[in-house]
Amino acid sequence: MNDLYYKPSGKTNPISILYLLVAVCIAVPILGFIYSYAILYIPIIYLNFLCLAGIAIGLGFVANFVVGMGKVRNKMLALVFGLIVGIAGLYISWLVWLHYYANQSAFVEVSFMDLITQPRITWDFIWEINKQGTWGIGRSGGAVDGTFLTVIWVIELIAIIGFPVFFAYSKAGEPYLENEDDWAESTPIGPFEFIQDTGQLKQQLESKNYSGLLAIPPAENGGQGAHAIIQVYHGKHKGQSKEFYATVKNMIEKTDKDGKLTFDEKQIVNFIHISKDTGQQLFAKIATQPIVNTIEE
């Protein structure tokens, strides 16, 4: 059954190392500097968490770019790339923050090169700051230190390293067409009627019976309620593509606190191989079924 679904080849392009080096030497330091100075000059701790989200997502996109441009189809290598991007981002942001904090506080002056070349100094500063505390919560809040500050730092570490690892690993698992030596393009098709018997459809597709997939009727609600979407992965030229994969998902409607309609995504099958004829028949539906932009959470 495993050969029914897309499986990365494990290959990579050697130039991916060059992309990684460029990212670590240029893009990652820029993000690290911006993040560090943002949290230094923004006194509102709650906005600092938005800054954290910003650098985490930014590093995630950098890792995704490196894996994508480097054509990395090896998930473990992509994971390593993501780790390198994340750790570099965390390390650089810490160096910038420590250099500023050390020279603006009661600590002795220290150069940026001292922090880079003497890890012991960096480590000592971190623990000294942890004891003294840095910022406070609220107008009259005391400095946050000790265990609570450590927890904040751990959250920061998980976000800054976790996002690029996730983005890189996910990108490496996307369909790559080896015969075209390029990532597959994707085309969303739908909305279709909400799929009630998801188990039956999955069983049919795994048996290479595509009649049930092609028979799903268009959604009567026009995508303004629960519906299904089929994501087709194919080559750059649809008519000449030899490989097709599909992801089928139900979009479950919900209303947020502002009364706005949103959707939760529930995948039925992901990156399953479909025949070329099935792919072309799905494309034929585009002319008669408008694509509705849905909000996923």
N, C-alpha and C positions, 0 to 999 in steps of 0.2 A: 504493500500500500504506500510505502514511503516514496516510490518513484512517481506517484500520481501528483505529488506536490513539488513545487520548485525547491531545489536544494542547491545552495551555493557550491560552486566548483572548488573553492579553496584557493583559487589562483589570485594573483595580484600583479600589478605593474610596478617594476622597480622604481619608477619615477615617483611613486607614492612616498618614498622616503624623502625625496626632495621637497614635495609639497608639505610634508610634516615639519621639516626643518624650517621652511619659510614661515609656516604658521606659528611655530614656537618662537621664532626669532623676531617676527614682526607683528602678526595679528594678536597673539596671546599677550605680549607685553603691553600693547596699546590698551587692550581691555583691562588688564591688571592695573595699569596706571589710572585709567578713568574710574574704575571701581573704588580704588583706594582713596583717591582724592574726593570722590563723591561722598563716601561715608565719613571722611574727615571734615568736610565743610558743610555737610547737611546735619544739623543738630537733632533732627527728629528721628528717633530710633525706628519708628514705624516705616518711615520712608527708606531707611537703610535696608530693610527687608526687600523693598522693591528694587533697590540697587543690586542686592544679592541675586534676585530673580533675573535681573538684566544680564549680569555677567555670566550666570549659569546657562541661560538660554543662548547668549552670545558665544560662549565656548562650545556649546552644543552644536551650533551652526558651523563653527570653525571645524570641529571634528567631522561633521557630516560632509563638509566641503572637501576635506582631505581624503576621506574614504571614497567619495564620489569621483573626484578628479583623478585619484590614484587607482581607480577601478579595483578596489580591494573587495574581493569576494570571499575572503577568509574571515570568519566571524571572530576567531581568537586574535588574529592580527589586528582587526578593527578594534577589538576591545583594548588591546595594548595601546593602539594609537589614541583612543579616547582617554585612557589613563594618563598617557604622557601629556596630552593637551590639558587635562584637568589638573594634574599635579603641577605643571608649569604655571598655569594660571593662578593656582592657589599660592605657590611659592613666590611668584613675582609680586602679587598683591600684598602678601605678608611683608616682603622686603621693603616695599614702598611705604607701607603703613608704619612699620617699625622704625624706619629711618626718620620719618617725620615725627613720630611720637617721641622717640628717644631724644631728639634734639630740641623738642619743644617742652619737655618735661624736666623733672629734676635729675634725670639721668645725664651722664657725661656725654659730650658730643661724640658721635660716631659717624664715620663715612659710610656711603653706600657700599664701597668696595670691602670695608671691614665686615659688613654683614654677609656679603657674598662669599668671601674667602675664609671667614672664621665662623663656621656653623655654631661653635660653642657660645660665642657672644650672642648670636641670634637666639639660641635656645635659652640662655640665661635671661635675656630680655623678656622673652615670652612668659616665663614663669614669674618674673618680678612683676610684670604687668598684671598677671593673673592674681597675684597677692594684693596688689594695690587697687586694682579695679580701674576702669576707664570711664565709660559713660554712665549716665543714670536714666531711669525711666520716670517720666513725669517731671513737673517743675521743681518739686522738692525731693525727688528721689535721690538716694545716695548712690555712690559709685557701685556698679555691678562688678563683682569679683568672685573668686573661688569657684565652687561647683557650678553655680548658675552661669557664670561667664564661660566656663569650659563647655557646658551644654550648648551655648550659643555658637561657640567656635566649632563644635562637632557638627551642628546643623549646617554651618557655612561650608565645612569640609565636604559633607555629603552632597550638598547642592552643587558646589563648584566642580567636584570630580564626577559626581553621578550623572549629571546631564550630558557632558561630552561622551561618557562611556555609553550611555543609552542611545544617543543619537548615532554614534559611530557603529555600534553593534546592530542597530535597526537598519541602517543604510546598507550594511554588508549583506543583510538578509533579503533585500529586495531583488526582484527578478532581474537577471543580467543575461542578455542574449549572446551566448558565446559565438554563434555563427556570424553575428553582426559586430561583435566586439564592442558592445555598448550597453548601457542600462536600458531596460525596457521603458517605453513611454506608457502612460496610463490614461485611459479615457473612461470617465464615469458615465453610466447609462442608466436612465430611469427618470422619474421615480416609478417603481412598480408597486403592485399591491403587497401589503405586508405578508410575509411568508409565515404561515401558521405551523405547518409541519416541517420544521427545519431538519429534523433527523432524516426524514424520507428524502428530502432534496440532497442532503449530504451523501446519503447512501447511493442515490442515483448517479451523482457526479463521480463518486469513487468507483462506480461500476462502468464509467464512461458512457453513461446514458444521459444525454443532454436535452432530451425532449422536455423534461420537467422545467429545466431552466429557461428554455425558449418559450415555454407556454405560460410563463408568469404574465398576467395581464397588467397593463398600465394602471397606475394608481388613480382611482376616481377622485381622490381628494387633492390631486395635483401636487402632492408632497407637503400639504399643509397639515397633515396628520401623520400617524404611523405609516411607514412605507418601507420599501426595500430599494437598495441601490446595488448595481453590479459594476465593479471596477475591472475593466479589461486591460491587461498589460500586453504590449505588442511592440513590434519594431517601429522604426521611424516612419517607414512607409507601410501603412496598414495593409494595402493590397498585396505587398510582396513579402510580408512577414511570414516566417515559417513556424514561429513559436508563439503560442498564446497562453496566458494564464488569467485566472479570474479570482477576484475576491467578492464574495456575496455577503451583504450585511443588512440586517434589519435596523431601521432608524426608529427608535421608540420615543414618542413625543412626551414632553414634559413642559411645565410652565414655571419660569423662575419667579422670584419674589416681586419682580416688576410687572409680571403678567406677560412677559415675552415668551414666545414659543421657542423651545430649544429641543435638541434631540440627543439621546444617549445611543451610542453605537454598539451593536451586538453582532459580532462576526459569526457567520455560519460556516464558511470555508474561507481559507486564506491562501492565495497563490496556488490554486489548484490548476493543473494543466487541462486545457480544453482544446478541442480540435480546431483546425484552421477554419473549417466550414462553419462551426459554431460561432467563432469569433466574428466572421464576416456577417453572419445572420444577426448577431447582436448589434453590430455597427449599423445595419440596415434599419434598426429600430430608432436610431437617433433622429432621423428625418421626421418621424411621426410622434416622438415623445420628447418634450422639452426637458432640459436639465434644470433642476431646481436646486438652488444653493441652500444647503442645510447647515445648521450650526451643530457642531459636534462637541461633546465634552469628554 
